[in-house]
Amino acid sequence: MKLSARNQLKGTVIAIEKGAVNSTVRIDVGNGAVITSMITNAAVADLGLTEGATAYAIVKASDVMVAVD
């Protein structure tokens, strides 16, 4: 797999919560960090995602917001 995105985090799928159209997928990327993504149910099926499977969380963003109280 070759991508232009530099933020590629390999991890383990720990949960998939399916909705009517989209699924929330949680990937444990280690050190207590969990990435949550919402993708279509069709994408979950096409990728063959299941709990315990290895997957990559790939982050491509032009802006990252930071806030404090």
N, CA, C and O atoms as a GROMACS GRO file, in nm:
protein
  276
    1MET      N    1   0.084  -0.116   0.000
    1MET     CA    2   0.000   0.000   0.000
    1MET      C    3   0.090   0.123   0.000
    1MET      O    4   0.175   0.139   0.088
    2LYS      N    5   0.071   0.211  -0.097
    2LYS     CA    6   0.143   0.338  -0.102
    2LYS      C    7   0.041   0.450  -0.102
    2LYS      O    8  -0.052   0.452  -0.183
    3LEU      N    9   0.061   0.544  -0.010
    3LEU     CA   10  -0.028   0.659   0.001
    3LEU      C   11   0.054   0.785   0.021
    3LEU      O   12   0.167   0.780   0.069
    4SER      N   13  -0.004   0.898  -0.017
    4SER     CA   14   0.064   1.025   0.008
    4SER      C   15   0.049   1.070   0.152
    4SER      O   16   0.130   1.149   0.201
    5ALA      N   17  -0.053   1.022   0.220
    5ALA     CA   18  -0.076   1.060   0.360
    5ALA      C   19   0.038   1.006   0.447
    5ALA      O   20   0.073   0.888   0.437
    6ARG      N   21   0.094   1.090   0.529
    6ARG     CA   22   0.207   1.050   0.613
    6ARG      C   23   0.163   0.993   0.747
    6ARG      O   24   0.240   0.923   0.813
    7ASN      N   25   0.043   1.023   0.789
    7ASN     CA   26  -0.005   0.978   0.919
    7ASN      C   27  -0.079   0.845   0.905
    7ASN      O   28  -0.202   0.843   0.898
    8GLN      N   29  -0.005   0.737   0.901
    8GLN     CA   30  -0.059   0.603   0.886
    8GLN      C   31  -0.034   0.527   1.016
    8GLN      O   32   0.080   0.495   1.049
    9LEU      N   33  -0.141   0.499   1.089
    9LEU     CA   34  -0.130   0.437   1.220
    9LEU      C   35  -0.184   0.294   1.215
    9LEU      O   36  -0.305   0.273   1.198
   10LYS      N   37  -0.096   0.196   1.229
   10LYS     CA   38  -0.136   0.056   1.226
   10LYS      C   39  -0.190   0.015   1.361
   10LYS      O   40  -0.134   0.050   1.465
   11GLY      N   41  -0.300  -0.060   1.359
   11GLY     CA   42  -0.358  -0.102   1.486
   11GLY      C   43  -0.450  -0.220   1.470
   11GLY      O   44  -0.450  -0.288   1.367
   12THR      N   45  -0.529  -0.243   1.574
   12THR     CA   46  -0.622  -0.356   1.579
   12THR      C   47  -0.764  -0.302   1.596
   12THR      O   48  -0.790  -0.218   1.682
   13VAL      N   49  -0.855  -0.352   1.513
   13VAL     CA   50  -0.995  -0.313   1.525
   13VAL      C   51  -1.049  -0.369   1.655
   13VAL      O   52  -1.046  -0.490   1.677
   14ILE      N   53  -1.100  -0.281   1.742
   14ILE     CA   54  -1.150  -0.328   1.872
   14ILE      C   55  -1.303  -0.321   1.879
   14ILE      O   56  -1.363  -0.382   1.967
   15ALA      N   57  -1.366  -0.246   1.787
   15ALA     CA   58  -1.512  -0.238   1.790
   15ALA      C   59  -1.563  -0.188   1.655
   15ALA      O   60  -1.502  -0.102   1.591
   16ILE      N   61  -1.676  -0.244   1.614
   16ILE     CA   62  -1.749  -0.196   1.497
   16ILE      C   63  -1.894  -0.186   1.538
   16ILE      O   64  -1.958  -0.286   1.572
   17GLU      N   65  -1.948  -0.064   1.533
   17GLU     CA   66  -2.088  -0.042   1.568
   17GLU      C   67  -2.161   0.000   1.441
   17GLU      O   68  -2.143   0.111   1.392
   18LYS      N   69  -2.244  -0.091   1.390
   18LYS     CA   70  -2.314  -0.064   1.264
   18LYS      C   71  -2.442   0.013   1.288
   18LYS      O   72  -2.519  -0.018   1.379
   19GLY      N   73  -2.464   0.115   1.204
   19GLY     CA   74  -2.588   0.190   1.204
   19GLY      C   75  -2.664   0.157   1.077
   19GLY      O   76  -2.634   0.058   1.010
   20ALA      N   77  -2.762   0.238   1.046
   20ALA     CA   78  -2.844   0.214   0.927
   20ALA      C   79  -2.763   0.227   0.799
   20ALA      O   80  -2.783   0.149   0.705
   21VAL      N   81  -2.670   0.323   0.793
   21VAL     CA   82  -2.592   0.349   0.672
   21VAL      C   83  -2.442   0.343   0.700
   21VAL      O   84  -2.365   0.293   0.619
   22ASN      N   85  -2.401   0.395   0.816
   22ASN     CA   86  -2.260   0.405   0.852
   22ASN      C   87  -2.225   0.320   0.973
   22ASN      O   88  -2.312   0.284   1.053
   23SER      N   89  -2.097   0.290   0.984
   23SER     CA   90  -2.045   0.218   1.100
   23SER      C   91  -1.939   0.302   1.168
   23SER      O   92  -1.862   0.373   1.103
   24THR      N   93  -1.934   0.294   1.301
   24THR     CA   94  -1.826   0.354   1.378
   24THR      C   95  -1.724   0.245   1.402
   24THR      O   96  -1.755   0.140   1.460
   25VAL      N   97  -1.601   0.270   1.358
   25VAL     CA   98  -1.493   0.171   1.371
   25VAL      C   99  -1.389   0.228   1.466
   25VAL      O  100  -1.342   0.340   1.448
   26ARG      N  101  -1.354   0.150   1.567
   26ARG     CA  102  -1.251   0.192   1.664
   26ARG      C  103  -1.127   0.106   1.645
   26ARG      O  104  -1.134  -0.017   1.642
   27ILE      N  105  -1.012   0.173   1.632
   27ILE     CA  106  -0.884   0.104   1.609
   27ILE      C  107  -0.789   0.141   1.722
   27ILE      O  108  -0.759   0.258   1.743
   28ASP      N  109  -0.741   0.040   1.793
   28ASP     CA  110  -0.641   0.058   1.898
   28ASP      C  111  -0.505   0.065   1.830
   28ASP      O  112  -0.459  -0.032   1.771
   29VAL      N  113  -0.439   0.182   1.839
   29VAL     CA  114  -0.310   0.201   1.774
   29VAL      C  115  -0.193   0.193   1.874
   29VAL      O  116  -0.079   0.224   1.839
   30GLY      N  117  -0.223   0.150   1.995
   30GLY     CA  118  -0.118   0.128   2.095
   30GLY      C  119  -0.099   0.245   2.190
   30GLY      O  120  -0.146   0.356   2.165
   31ASN      N  121  -0.030   0.218   2.298
   31ASN     CA  122   0.000   0.317   2.402
   31ASN      C  123  -0.125   0.386   2.455
   31ASN      O  124  -0.121   0.503   2.492
   32GLY      N  125  -0.237   0.313   2.459
   32GLY     CA  126  -0.361   0.367   2.512
   32GLY      C  127  -0.438   0.456   2.416
   32GLY      O  128  -0.540   0.513   2.454
   33ALA      N  129  -0.392   0.468   2.292
   33ALA     CA  130  -0.459   0.554   2.193
   33ALA      C  131  -0.554   0.473   2.107
   33ALA      O  132  -0.518   0.368   2.053
   34VAL      N  133  -0.676   0.524   2.095
   34VAL     CA  134  -0.777   0.461   2.010
   34VAL      C  135  -0.827   0.564   1.911
   34VAL      O  136  -0.866   0.674   1.950
   35ILE      N  137  -0.825   0.531   1.783
   35ILE     CA  138  -0.875   0.618   1.676
   35ILE      C  139  -1.015   0.571   1.640
   35ILE      O  140  -1.037   0.452   1.621
   36THR      N  141  -1.108   0.664   1.632
   36THR     CA  142  -1.246   0.633   1.595
   36THR      C  143  -1.276   0.695   1.460
   36THR      O  144  -1.247   0.812   1.437
   37SER      N  145  -1.335   0.616   1.370
   37SER     CA  146  -1.370   0.664   1.237
   37SER      C  147  -1.510   0.619   1.201
   37SER      O  148  -1.554   0.511   1.240
   38MET      N  149  -1.581   0.704   1.126
   38MET     CA  150  -1.712   0.665   1.075
   38MET      C  151  -1.699   0.643   0.926
   38MET      O  152  -1.660   0.734   0.851
   39ILE      N  153  -1.731   0.521   0.882
   39ILE     CA  154  -1.726   0.487   0.740
   39ILE      C  155  -1.856   0.417   0.704
   39ILE      O  156  -1.932   0.376   0.792
   40THR      N  157  -1.881   0.403   0.576
   40THR     CA  158  -2.006   0.340   0.534
   40THR      C  159  -2.004   0.191   0.566
   40THR      O  160  -1.898   0.130   0.577
   41ASN      N  161  -2.122   0.134   0.581
   41ASN     CA  162  -2.133  -0.011   0.602
   41ASN      C  163  -2.077  -0.086   0.482
   41ASN      O  164  -2.018  -0.193   0.497
   42ALA      N  165  -2.094  -0.029   0.362
   42ALA     CA  166  -2.039  -0.091   0.242
   42ALA      C  167  -1.887  -0.098   0.250
   42ALA      O  168  -1.827  -0.198   0.209
   43ALA      N  169  -1.823   0.008   0.302
   43ALA     CA  170  -1.677   0.009   0.316
   43ALA      C  171  -1.632  -0.096   0.416
   43ALA      O  172  -1.531  -0.163   0.394
   44VAL      N  173  -1.705  -0.112   0.526
   44VAL     CA  174  -1.672  -0.216   0.624
   44VAL      C  175  -1.674  -0.352   0.557
   44VAL      O  176  -1.583  -0.433   0.578
   45ALA      N  177  -1.777  -0.378   0.478
   45ALA     CA  178  -1.789  -0.506   0.408
   45ALA      C  179  -1.679  -0.522   0.303
   45ALA      O  180  -1.616  -0.628   0.295
   46ASP      N  181  -1.655  -0.418   0.223
   46ASP     CA  182  -1.552  -0.426   0.117
   46ASP      C  183  -1.413  -0.452   0.175
   46ASP      O  184  -1.334  -0.525   0.116
   47LEU      N  185  -1.384  -0.391   0.291
   47LEU     CA  186  -1.253  -0.409   0.354
   47LEU      C  187  -1.245  -0.539   0.434
   47LEU      O  188  -1.136  -0.579   0.476
   48GLY      N  189  -1.358  -0.604   0.456
   48GLY     CA  190  -1.359  -0.727   0.534
   48GLY      C  191  -1.325  -0.702   0.680
   48GLY      O  192  -1.265  -0.787   0.746
   49LEU      N  193  -1.363  -0.584   0.733
   49LEU     CA  194  -1.328  -0.550   0.871
   49LEU      C  195  -1.405  -0.634   0.971
   49LEU      O  196  -1.526  -0.653   0.958
   50THR      N  197  -1.333  -0.684   1.070
   50THR     CA  198  -1.392  -0.757   1.181
   50THR      C  199  -1.313  -0.718   1.306
   50THR      O  200  -1.199  -0.674   1.298
   51GLU      N  201  -1.375  -0.735   1.421
   51GLU     CA  202  -1.303  -0.710   1.546
   51GLU      C  203  -1.184  -0.804   1.555
   51GLU      O  204  -1.196  -0.923   1.526
   52GLY      N  205  -1.070  -0.750   1.593
   52GLY     CA  206  -0.947  -0.828   1.602
   52GLY      C  207  -0.860  -0.820   1.478
   52GLY      O  208  -0.744  -0.862   1.480
   53ALA      N  209  -0.915  -0.767   1.369
   53ALA     CA  210  -0.839  -0.756   1.244
   53ALA      C  211  -0.738  -0.642   1.254
   53ALA      O  212  -0.758  -0.546   1.328
   54THR      N  213  -0.630  -0.653   1.179
   54THR     CA  214  -0.532  -0.545   1.167
   54THR      C  215  -0.583  -0.447   1.062
   54THR      O  216  -0.630  -0.487   0.956
   55ALA      N  217  -0.573  -0.318   1.093
   55ALA     CA  218  -0.616  -0.214   1.000
   55ALA      C  219  -0.531  -0.090   1.022
   55ALA      O  220  -0.461  -0.080   1.123
   56TYR      N  221  -0.537   0.001   0.929
   56TYR     CA  222  -0.464   0.127   0.939
   56TYR      C  223  -0.562   0.243   0.952
   56TYR      O  224  -0.660   0.250   0.878
   57ALA      N  225  -0.535   0.333   1.045
   57ALA     CA  226  -0.606   0.460   1.052
   57ALA      C  227  -0.517   0.559   0.978
   57ALA      O  228  -0.402   0.581   1.016
   58ILE      N  229  -0.569   0.616   0.871
   58ILE     CA  230  -0.491   0.708   0.788
   58ILE      C  231  -0.554   0.846   0.798
   58ILE      O  232  -0.671   0.865   0.768
   59VAL      N  233  -0.473   0.942   0.842
   59VAL     CA  234  -0.522   1.077   0.865
   59VAL      C  235  -0.462   1.170   0.761
   59VAL      O  236  -0.340   1.182   0.750
   60LYS      N  237  -0.548   1.235   0.686
   60LYS     CA  238  -0.505   1.333   0.587
   60LYS      C  239  -0.588   1.458   0.610
   60LYS      O  240  -0.708   1.459   0.583
   61ALA      N  241  -0.526   1.562   0.659
   61ALA     CA  242  -0.600   1.685   0.688
   61ALA      C  243  -0.513   1.806   0.657
   61ALA      O  244  -0.392   1.805   0.680
   62SER      N  245  -0.575   1.908   0.604
   62SER     CA  246  -0.502   2.030   0.577
   62SER      C  247  -0.498   2.121   0.699
   62SER      O  248  -0.411   2.208   0.709
   63ASP      N  249  -0.591   2.102   0.791
   63ASP     CA  250  -0.597   2.182   0.912
   63ASP      C  251  -0.619   2.093   1.034
   63ASP      O  252  -0.694   1.996   1.029
   64VAL      N  253  -0.552   2.129   1.143
   64VAL     CA  254  -0.575   2.063   1.270
   64VAL      C  255  -0.603   2.173   1.371
   64VAL      O  256  -0.522   2.263   1.391
   65MET      N  257  -0.718   2.165   1.434
   65MET     CA  258  -0.755   2.266   1.534
   65MET      C  259  -0.709   2.223   1.673
   65MET      O  260  -0.710   2.105   1.706
   66VAL      N  261  -0.668   2.321   1.753
   66VAL     CA  262  -0.628   2.297   1.891
   66VAL      C  263  -0.706   2.395   1.977
   66VAL      O  264  -0.719   2.512   1.943
   67ALA      N  265  -0.758   2.347   2.090
   67ALA     CA  266  -0.835   2.433   2.180
   67ALA      C  267  -0.798   2.405   2.324
   67ALA      O  268  -0.753   2.296   2.358
   68VAL      N  269  -0.818   2.504   2.408
   68VAL     CA  270  -0.801   2.490   2.552
   68VAL      C  271  -0.916   2.558   2.621
   68VAL      O  272  -0.981   2.644   2.561
   69ASP      N  273  -0.944   2.521   2.748
   69ASP     CA  274  -1.047   2.588   2.826
   69ASP      C  275  -0.996   2.719   2.879
   69ASP      O  276  -1.069   2.791   2.948
   0.00000   0.00000   0.00000
